[in-house]
Amino acid sequence: MNTPTNVQIINDADGRPAFVVLPYADYIASRPQQDLVPNDVVGYMVREGATAIAAWRRHLDLTQAEVALRLGISQPAYAQQEAAERPRKATRQKIAAALGIPLQLLDL
């Protein structure tokens, strides 16, 4: 039995899910709020000792290569910044913009 939803899945030519269309209000509700840190981000930091930058990248389901491409740098250069305990503020600002989150969410 199919349950009606407000979500539409668009498949690619091979029949695999490629896109999801959802109501804008649901999309906004799923985005991080400016002053809240998702449990997954905290979990990566506590359980795995990840930096805030690494935890956010993982939470957003991005690879280091994808973030590096957004920043216009190599993956190894990004990996060094991600591993740093507290990169410079200018670096954190660029990474926050690349991740699409407010800077203060990297200052954990």
C-alpha positions as a LaTeX table, in Angstrom:
\begin{tabular}{lrrr}
\hline
Residue & $x$ (\AA) & $y$ (\AA) & $z$ (\AA) \\
\hline
Met1 & 0.00 & 0.00 & 0.00 \\
Asn2 & 1.36 & 3.41 & $-0.94$ \\
Thr3 & 1.16 & 6.12 & 1.67 \\
Pro4 & 0.74 & 9.61 & 0.21 \\
Thr5 & 3.54 & 12.04 & 1.02 \\
Asn6 & 4.59 & 15.55 & 0.06 \\
Val7 & 7.92 & 14.21 & $-1.22$ \\
Gln8 & 8.53 & 13.38 & $-4.86$ \\
Ile9 & 11.45 & 11.18 & $-5.92$ \\
Ile10 & 12.80 & 11.63 & $-9.44$ \\
Asn11 & 14.70 & 8.67 & $-10.86$ \\
Asp12 & 17.56 & 8.75 & $-13.35$ \\
Ala13 & 17.57 & 6.91 & $-16.68$ \\
Asp14 & 18.53 & 3.67 & $-14.89$ \\
Gly15 & 15.63 & 3.93 & $-12.46$ \\
Arg16 & 17.78 & 4.90 & $-9.44$ \\
Pro17 & 16.70 & 7.81 & $-7.25$ \\
Ala18 & 18.51 & 10.96 & $-8.42$ \\
Phe19 & 16.56 & 13.91 & $-6.96$ \\
Val20 & 14.04 & 14.59 & $-4.23$ \\
Val21 & 11.44 & 17.34 & $-4.42$ \\
Leu22 & 9.95 & 18.38 & $-1.09$ \\
Pro23 & 7.90 & 21.29 & 0.21 \\
Tyr24 & 9.98 & 24.40 & 0.90 \\
Ala25 & 8.87 & 24.50 & 4.54 \\
Asp26 & 10.19 & 20.96 & 5.04 \\
Tyr27 & 13.48 & 21.92 & 3.39 \\
Ile28 & 13.87 & 24.97 & 5.66 \\
Ala29 & 13.00 & 22.88 & 8.72 \\
Ser30 & 15.74 & 20.39 & 7.83 \\
Arg31 & 18.45 & 23.08 & 7.57 \\
Pro32 & 20.60 & 23.77 & 10.63 \\
Gln33 & 19.34 & 26.63 & 12.74 \\
Gln34 & 21.85 & 29.34 & 13.50 \\
Asp35 & 22.27 & 28.49 & 17.15 \\
Leu36 & 21.70 & 24.73 & 17.18 \\
Val37 & 24.19 & 21.95 & 16.50 \\
Pro38 & 22.73 & 18.64 & 15.32 \\
Asn39 & 23.26 & 15.60 & 17.53 \\
Asp40 & 25.20 & 13.86 & 14.74 \\
Val41 & 27.80 & 16.65 & 14.70 \\
Val42 & 28.32 & 16.41 & 18.45 \\
Gly43 & 28.43 & 12.62 & 18.20 \\
Tyr44 & 31.24 & 12.68 & 15.63 \\
Met45 & 33.20 & 15.04 & 17.86 \\
Val46 & 32.68 & 13.07 & 21.07 \\
Arg47 & 32.81 & 9.46 & 19.83 \\
Glu48 & 35.45 & 9.88 & 17.14 \\
Gly49 & 37.39 & 12.91 & 18.28 \\
Ala50 & 36.58 & 14.74 & 15.04 \\
Thr51 & 37.12 & 18.47 & 14.77 \\
Ala52 & 34.03 & 20.64 & 14.33 \\
Ile53 & 34.89 & 21.10 & 10.66 \\
Ala54 & 35.23 & 17.35 & 10.06 \\
Ala55 & 32.05 & 16.60 & 12.01 \\
Trp56 & 30.01 & 19.12 & 10.01 \\
Arg57 & 31.41 & 17.82 & 6.71 \\
Arg58 & 30.44 & 14.28 & 7.64 \\
His59 & 27.00 & 15.37 & 8.87 \\
Leu60 & 26.40 & 17.10 & 5.53 \\
Asp61 & 27.49 & 13.91 & 3.75 \\
Leu62 & 30.33 & 15.58 & 1.86 \\
Thr63 & 33.75 & 14.20 & 1.03 \\
Gln64 & 36.96 & 16.09 & 1.66 \\
Ala65 & 37.40 & 16.31 & $-2.11$ \\
Glu66 & 33.97 & 17.93 & $-2.54$ \\
Val67 & 34.68 & 20.58 & 0.10 \\
Ala68 & 38.17 & 21.18 & $-1.30$ \\
Leu69 & 36.66 & 21.74 & $-4.75$ \\
Arg70 & 34.23 & 24.29 & $-3.29$ \\
Leu71 & 37.19 & 26.05 & $-1.66$ \\
Gly72 & 39.36 & 25.88 & $-4.77$ \\
Ile73 & 42.14 & 23.97 & $-3.02$ \\
Ser74 & 43.51 & 20.43 & $-3.14$ \\
Gln75 & 42.05 & 17.65 & $-1.00$ \\
Pro76 & 45.32 & 17.23 & 0.98 \\
Ala77 & 45.36 & 20.97 & 1.74 \\
Tyr78 & 41.76 & 20.79 & 2.95 \\
Ala79 & 42.54 & 17.68 & 5.02 \\
Gln80 & 45.22 & 19.64 & 6.88 \\
Gln81 & 42.76 & 22.45 & 7.64 \\
Glu82 & 40.11 & 19.98 & 8.75 \\
Ala83 & 42.54 & 18.26 & 11.11 \\
Ala84 & 43.73 & 21.53 & 12.69 \\
Glu85 & 42.30 & 22.04 & 16.17 \\
Arg86 & 41.44 & 25.69 & 15.50 \\
Pro87 & 42.26 & 27.12 & 12.06 \\
Arg88 & 42.51 & 30.88 & 11.58 \\
Lys89 & 39.22 & 32.78 & 11.57 \\
Ala90 & 39.54 & 33.63 & 7.86 \\
Thr91 & 39.98 & 29.93 & 7.09 \\
Arg92 & 36.98 & 28.99 & 9.25 \\
Gln93 & 34.88 & 31.64 & 7.47 \\
Lys94 & 35.72 & 30.18 & 4.06 \\
Ile95 & 35.02 & 26.63 & 5.21 \\
Ala96 & 31.71 & 27.64 & 6.82 \\
Ala97 & 30.65 & 29.28 & 3.56 \\
Ala98 & 31.68 & 26.16 & 1.61 \\
Leu99 & 29.63 & 24.00 & 3.98 \\
Gly100 & 26.68 & 26.42 & 3.87 \\
Ile101 & 26.58 & 26.97 & 7.63 \\
Pro102 & 27.06 & 30.04 & 9.86 \\
Leu103 & 30.61 & 30.57 & 11.13 \\
Gln104 & 29.59 & 30.30 & 14.80 \\
Leu105 & 28.65 & 26.65 & 14.26 \\
Leu106 & 32.33 & 25.86 & 13.67 \\
Asp107 & 33.35 & 27.57 & 16.91 \\
Leu108 & 32.59 & 24.65 & 19.20 \\
\hline
\end{tabular}
